[in-house]
Amino acid sequence: MNITSAIFDCSAPDLASCPDESLPEFAFIGRSNVGKSSLLNMLSGEPNLARVSKTPGFTKLINIFTMNRTWRLVDLPGYGYAHVAREDKARFNKAVTEYLEHRANLCCVFALVDSGLAPQKIDLEFIEWLTRHSVPFVLAFTKTDKLPGLKAQANIDAFMARISEWYVQPPEIFTCSANTRQGRQELLEMIEKTIESLPPVSQSLNLKSERFAPQKKKPASNKKKNSHVAPKRPNPARPW
């Protein structure tokens, strides 16, 4: 896929303010300071598409861009940012939650994870949340140029090992670097193939792709009452 046009559509404070659902959407989200804005600029070929800030958590609205007039790139606020007024934080986190759960034309979420770090609790909790809510997603490990390849791969392997118990089939993974442009073609090819596989909008308003929804493992049967205590899971109401 070649990006021939990238047009800013809107900055939506909530799901109701998002554009109509006529185009497939691909959303990007990750922990604050994961390098999301730099990755989006690299992916689009537009250096100023997403504003890069030295302040983590700069994105506070759902920013939507129309690409090639055929699909939308969605820049979601990062999670884990504490330096926002409490009422504002609750407002945009609720918007992200509603978008991920209820946006009918959302095809896939690119969950960004920093390859330079050992598995972070907040990232693991977010992936578990996506899984429980059956949100289709892939994993994109960022900043692969910041560490020697073996160290970055070790962090990726550790992350995949931590989430392996949740799936029969693990999510698809990509490795990316905004500086070296690693992963750009692979991400665009995945988006292109997904769009080509979608039915006409007139036939189906719900475009959510099952391709990127990893098959969850069924919980083991437990015939003996109270013989096993389930591991503690993140708060299902946690806003992102």
MOTAKA-V99288 format. One record per run of one state. SS is the DSSP state (2 for helix, 1 for strand, 0 for the rest). FROM is the first residue (numbers start at 1). TO is the last residue. Records with the same first field share a line. If there is no record, write none. Layout:
BEGIN
SS: FROM-TO ; FROM-TO
END
This chain:
BEGIN
0: 1-5 ; 13-14 ; 18-23 ; 32-35 ; 45-61 ; 68-70 ; 76-78 ; 80-85 ; 103-105 ; 115-120 ; 133-136 ; 143-148 ; 168-172 ; 176-176 ; 178-181 ; 183-183 ; 198-215 ; 217-240
1: 6-12 ; 24-31 ; 62-67 ; 71-75 ; 79-79 ; 106-114 ; 137-142 ; 167-167 ; 173-175 ; 177-177 ; 182-182 ; 216-216
2: 15-17 ; 36-44 ; 86-102 ; 121-132 ; 149-166 ; 184-197
END
